[in-house]
Amino acid sequence: MKKETQCVHSGAYYDSSTRGVNTPIFTSSAFNYLNRQDTPYPRYFNTPNQDTVVKKLCALEGAEDGVVFSSGMAAISTTILSFAGAGDHVILLDDLYGGTHAFATDEFERLGIEYTFVGTDSDSVREALRENTKVVVIESPTNPLLSVIDIRNVAKFARKHNLITVIDNTFATPINQNPIEMGIDIVVHSGTKYLGGHSDICCGFAVTDKKKAERIRSLARHLGGSLEATTCYLLERSLKTLAIRVQRQTENAFRIAHFLDKHPAIRKVNYPGLSNFSGYEISKSQMESFGAMLSFELNELKVNATRFVRQIKLIKPAVSLGGVDTTICAPAVTSHAKMSAVERKRIGITDSLLRLSVGIEEVEDLIADIEEALD
Ligand SMILES: Cc1ncc(COP(=O)(O)O)c(C=O)c1O
């Protein structure tokens, strides 16, 4: 099946008693255990509503098995801790989602886990290798600079050295990028973003092969970040329209990125689909299309970033991303506020950097809104 069809049909639970076309919401947290082995229980990550969304995302990502979590960070932290413990070393990109960056800097030392942050060129990953390296955590395109890493190169290097690779595929979505096909072991998502798609639920995923999924599930049972039935249902409902939403959002972002690129008040646009962007060639080789996230730097001599965000009318200043509404935020005071100012400056997250999550509206309306605020 093609992605559009998988979105609608994969994993669907057919209720033979009512023959309804939608998966029922199974509200039970207690299930009869007699004459069965794998009795469902929400924190065991094996209820019918959890299974349904996991199967759908596995189909879309080309994975064998996976776990659905109550947030993206539950998925990321549980996955990393499933494969790295005291005495191990983890390599992470420096330009990662701020929460993942903060998880490493706030908690790893206490847990006895060594770590190195590296740049997005695959050589830096190579240079960071130690004898005790166990896990490599990457993101591509990254949040918020949209840097692109050569996924196949990282996967090949990691395989050679027996390292587990984890990629955060939130920005690209399974519609635009399938890292498992490129040799990555585990794909994680903040489902709060495109997979949920309407800025109204919080959830996450880790999908991989059967053995690694079992390891992640086993730690997840202790940590307990499970997702309840009604949110699983809402997530399944959203996943049915994932492909068409993301396709439209991507088309809109492509147009807006080209508009901004030509505007005299904009200093720099970060978007993998611009031919003058550093990650353009690699993106073409590993992404189906360039995605719907972009960031840009205003020329502060012409336009002040805070004033611009206050002037914009249709586009909403909001944290989070990936919804049907177009939203904008300043990463330095939102997603990356916990990172030190020195570290932000080093990797290029300036105070005039704005991140745009492009929605499904008519693109001409969005461009008019941006143009008016710039004027
Ligand atoms: C790329 C990326 N990964 C992970 C997360 C964390 O997801 P959640 O907020 O669902 O825990 C976010 C949240 O903004 C994100 O942008």
The ligand as a Tripos MOL2 file, in Angstrom:
@<TRIPOS>MOLECULE
LIG
   16    16     1     0     0
SMALL
NO_CHARGES

@<TRIPOS>ATOM
      1 C1         11.9230   17.5970   17.3260 C.3       1 LIG1
      2 C2         11.2610   17.3510   18.6470 C.ar      1 LIG1
      3 N1         11.4810   16.2020   19.2850 N.ar      1 LIG1
      4 C3         10.9180   15.9400   20.4770 C.ar      1 LIG1
      5 C4         10.0920   16.8490   21.0950 C.ar      1 LIG1
      6 C5          9.5020   16.5260   22.4470 C.3       1 LIG1
      7 O1          8.1710   16.1470   22.3000 O.3       1 LIG1
      8 P1          7.0520   16.2570   23.4580 P.3       1 LIG1
      9 O2          6.8730   17.7020   23.7610 O.co2     1 LIG1
     10 O3          5.8710   15.5770   22.8450 O.co2     1 LIG1
     11 O4          7.5770   15.5280   24.6400 O.co2     1 LIG1
     12 C6          9.8220   18.0640   20.4660 C.ar      1 LIG1
     13 C7          8.9430   19.0580   21.1160 C.2       1 LIG1
     14 O5          8.9050   20.2200   20.7610 O.2       1 LIG1
     15 C8         10.4340   18.3300   19.2070 C.ar      1 LIG1
     16 O6         10.2230   19.4730   18.5610 O.3       1 LIG1
@<TRIPOS>BOND
     1     1     2 1
     2     2     3 ar
     3     2    15 ar
     4     3     4 ar
     5     4     5 ar
     6     5     6 1
     7     5    12 ar
     8     6     7 1
     9     7     8 1
    10     8     9 2
    11     8    10 1
    12     8    11 1
    13    12    13 1
    14    12    15 ar
    15    13    14 2
    16    15    16 1
@<TRIPOS>SUBSTRUCTURE
     1 LIG1         1 GROUP 0 **** ****
